Amino acid sequence: MSDDFPLRPFLPADTMALRDLFAQSIEELTVDDYDEDQRLAWAASAEDAAEFRARLGGMLTLVVHLDGEYLGFGSLKDNKTIDMLYVHPDFAGEGVGTAIADALEKIAGARGAKAVMVDASDSSVPFFERRGYTAVQRNSMPRDDQWLSNTTMIKPLADSKSKAPATAKPS
Ligand SMILES: CC(C)(COP(=O)(O)OP(=O)(O)OC[C@H]1O[C@@H](n2cnc3c(N)ncnc32)[C@H](O)[C@@H]1OP(=O)(O)O)[C@@H](O)C(=O)NCCC(=O)NCCS
């Protein structure tokens, strides 16, 4: 449940902790789908802390920071793409990713997006399928000297107008 995980916007002071979380999440949670060289190349995309801070700060980034621990973070780009979604391995499977994705989709919808997209890692495809995303295309992305596969997925958002409560009919 989203209520279990308080979300707040990214602050520059979060940068180093989120960089560690990003690396640990990749290292442990994607091990079944990407080999070590691929995981290292992926994690290295956050090596430059200033660049990572600017990337997170340039998007709508939400952080779950509870009792001094960073549990996860996610970013919405251009109000229509989940650009990042990473949960700390110690807290995987507890609903953190769901809480963040729920919030990002809700914000996108409230701002008028008709659909949300994601380039889902092979490890996260089942997570997004459960949320109603469908695969659109496979991609192969270069990172350093490695190629990493992912899948572009899309989820239509319910039209808020069509969700307006029906007028009660007199019986
Ligand atoms: C994908 C990720 C964000 C999911 O976060 P999470 O907090 O573990 O997910 P939740 O606990 O909210 O899980 C929600 C549901 O998805 C399922 N799920 C989550 N990860 C899954 C996986 N890898 N395979 C199959 N099912 C998965 C859970 O079992 C749960 O199902 P349920 O509702 O029936 O209980 C997390 O595993 C992660 O950070 N992965 C590594 C980084 C990554 O690949 N990010 C995506 C980049 S686009």
The ligand as an SDF file (V2000), in Angstrom:
LIG
                    3D

 48 50  0  0  0  0  0  0  0  0999 V2000
   11.2710   -3.7100  -10.4810 C   0  0  0  0  0  0  0  0  0  0  0  0
   11.3400   -3.1430   -9.0640 C   0  0  0  0  0  0  0  0  0  0  0  0
   11.3220   -1.6120   -9.0980 C   0  0  0  0  0  0  0  0  0  0  0  0
   10.1010   -3.6690   -8.3030 C   0  0  0  0  0  0  0  0  0  0  0  0
   10.1000   -3.0540   -7.0120 O   0  0  0  0  0  0  0  0  0  0  0  0
    9.5250   -3.8300   -5.7420 P   0  0  0  0  0  0  0  0  0  0  0  0
    9.3920   -2.8490   -4.6380 O   0  0  0  0  0  0  0  0  0  0  0  0
   10.3410   -5.0330   -5.4740 O   0  0  0  0  0  0  0  0  0  0  0  0
    8.0960   -4.2870   -6.2720 O   0  0  0  0  0  0  0  0  0  0  0  0
    6.7790   -4.5040   -5.3900 P   0  0  0  0  0  0  0  0  0  0  0  0
    7.1410   -5.0950   -4.0620 O   0  0  0  0  0  0  0  0  0  0  0  0
    5.9660   -3.2590   -5.3650 O   0  0  0  0  0  0  0  0  0  0  0  0
    6.0520   -5.6400   -6.2740 O   0  0  0  0  0  0  0  0  0  0  0  0
    4.7830   -5.4950   -6.8740 C   0  0  0  0  0  0  0  0  0  0  0  0
    4.4100   -6.8000   -7.5480 C   0  0  0  0  0  0  0  0  0  0  0  0
    5.3170   -7.0830   -8.6160 O   0  0  0  0  0  0  0  0  0  0  0  0
    5.9490   -8.3430   -8.3850 C   0  0  0  0  0  0  0  0  0  0  0  0
    7.3380   -8.2350   -8.8010 N   0  0  0  0  0  0  0  0  0  0  0  0
    8.2200   -7.2940   -8.4510 C   0  0  0  0  0  0  0  0  0  0  0  0
    9.4150   -7.5450   -9.0350 N   0  0  0  0  0  0  0  0  0  0  0  0
    9.2440   -8.6730   -9.7620 C   0  0  0  0  0  0  0  0  0  0  0  0
   10.1010   -9.4490  -10.5800 C   0  0  0  0  0  0  0  0  0  0  0  0
   11.3710   -9.1160  -10.7870 N   0  0  0  0  0  0  0  0  0  0  0  0
    9.5880  -10.5520  -11.1670 N   0  0  0  0  0  0  0  0  0  0  0  0
    8.3060  -10.9160  -10.9730 C   0  0  0  0  0  0  0  0  0  0  0  0
    7.4480  -10.2170  -10.1970 N   0  0  0  0  0  0  0  0  0  0  0  0
    7.9130   -9.1190   -9.6070 C   0  0  0  0  0  0  0  0  0  0  0  0
    5.8360   -8.5820   -6.8990 C   0  0  0  0  0  0  0  0  0  0  0  0
    5.8700   -9.9600   -6.5930 O   0  0  0  0  0  0  0  0  0  0  0  0
    4.4840   -7.9860   -6.5850 C   0  0  0  0  0  0  0  0  0  0  0  0
    3.4550   -8.8730   -6.9330 O   0  0  0  0  0  0  0  0  0  0  0  0
    2.1190   -8.9920   -6.0160 P   0  0  0  0  0  0  0  0  0  0  0  0
    1.4610   -7.6410   -6.1110 O   0  0  0  0  0  0  0  0  0  0  0  0
    1.3500  -10.0880   -6.6500 O   0  0  0  0  0  0  0  0  0  0  0  0
    2.6090   -9.2970   -4.6470 O   0  0  0  0  0  0  0  0  0  0  0  0
   12.6080   -3.6490   -8.3120 C   0  0  0  0  0  0  0  0  0  0  0  0
   12.6420   -5.0500   -8.3930 O   0  0  0  0  0  0  0  0  0  0  0  0
   13.9200   -3.0920   -8.8370 C   0  0  0  0  0  0  0  0  0  0  0  0
   14.3890   -2.0560   -8.3760 O   0  0  0  0  0  0  0  0  0  0  0  0
   14.5600   -3.8090   -9.7890 N   0  0  0  0  0  0  0  0  0  0  0  0
   15.9080   -3.5090  -10.2570 C   0  0  0  0  0  0  0  0  0  0  0  0
   16.0160   -2.2400  -11.0580 C   0  0  0  0  0  0  0  0  0  0  0  0
   15.1610   -2.2680  -12.2920 C   0  0  0  0  0  0  0  0  0  0  0  0
   15.2280   -3.1500  -13.1290 O   0  0  0  0  0  0  0  0  0  0  0  0
   14.3540   -1.2130  -12.4170 N   0  0  0  0  0  0  0  0  0  0  0  0
   13.5020   -0.9950  -13.5400 C   0  0  0  0  0  0  0  0  0  0  0  0
   14.1860   -0.0490  -14.4660 C   0  0  0  0  0  0  0  0  0  0  0  0
   13.0170    0.5070  -15.6490 S   0  0  0  0  0  0  0  0  0  0  0  0
  1  2  1  0
  2  3  1  0
  2  4  1  0
  2 36  1  0
  4  5  1  0
  5  6  1  0
  6  7  2  0
  6  8  1  0
  6  9  1  0
  9 10  1  0
 10 11  2  0
 10 12  1  0
 10 13  1  0
 13 14  1  0
 14 15  1  0
 15 16  1  0
 15 30  1  0
 16 17  1  0
 17 18  1  0
 17 28  1  0
 18 19  1  0
 18 27  1  0
 19 20  2  0
 20 21  1  0
 21 22  1  0
 21 27  2  0
 22 23  1  0
 22 24  2  0
 24 25  1  0
 25 26  2  0
 26 27  1  0
 28 29  1  0
 28 30  1  0
 30 31  1  0
 31 32  1  0
 32 33  2  0
 32 34  1  0
 32 35  1  0
 36 37  1  0
 36 38  1  0
 38 39  2  0
 38 40  1  0
 40 41  1  0
 41 42  1  0
 42 43  1  0
 43 44  2  0
 43 45  1  0
 45 46  1  0
 46 47  1  0
 47 48  1  0
M  END
$$$$
